[in-house]
Amino acid sequence: MSPDDALSSFAVEAYKVAYQEGELPAQVMMADVTLFNQETTTDMERTQFWTMPDAEDVLQECHYIDFDGACKGN
């Protein structure tokens, strides 16, 4: 767990991951989400949506961003 409780990591003993050195439990990392206000998205940031035909709809539905930048709805 991180000092500010924003990131937690868990080992899942029921699922193993095989490495050259042997097997270890699968790891799950969970992070807090960040509130997202689409009105503060700059024009420069919006250019990153150039391949998404429904980019404006996605931004309108986005309320949170998780640790890897994925947009989440309500």
N, C-alpha and C positions, 0 to 999 in steps of 0.2 A: 504494500500500500504506500502511496506517496505521502509526504508530510502533510499536505493540505487535503488529503482524502479525495483528490480528483482522479486518481488512477489506482485501480485495484487489480491484482493478478491472482489467479487461482489455478491450482493443479487439479486436473480431473483424473483421478486414479482409474476410473472405469475405462478410459480410452488411452491407449498407448501410441506414441509416435516412435517409429524405428529410425535410429541413427546408426552410423557406422560403429559407434562406441557402445551401442546397446539401445534398449528401449527406455523411454521416460514418459511420465504422464503428460497428456496434452495440457497446454496452457491456455487460459482464457484471460484476456485483459479487458477490463471494463473501465470506461472513462465517463466523467460528467459530460453533459451536453452544454453547449453554449447557445444562449438565446440569439436568434437571427432576426435582424430587421432589414428587410429587403430594400427599404428606402435609403439605407446608408451604403448600399452597394454602388461602387463607383462605375463610371462608364468603362474604365480600363478593365475592371474585374468582369463586367458583363461581356467583354469581348471573348472571354474564355468559354462562353457558351455557344460559339459560332457553329458548332455541329449539331446543336439541339434545336429542332424545329419548334419545340414547345417550351423553350427556356423561360419565357416570361410567366407561363403558367406554373412551372416548377418553382420559380422564385416566389410567386404569390402564395403557394401552398406551403412553403418552407417556413417553419417556426423555430427549429433547432438545428444545430450542426453538431455532429458527433466528432470524436477525436480524429477520424480520418477524413473529415471534411464532407461527409455524406449529409445531405439535407434530409430532415425528418419533418413529417407533418405534425398535426395536433398531438 
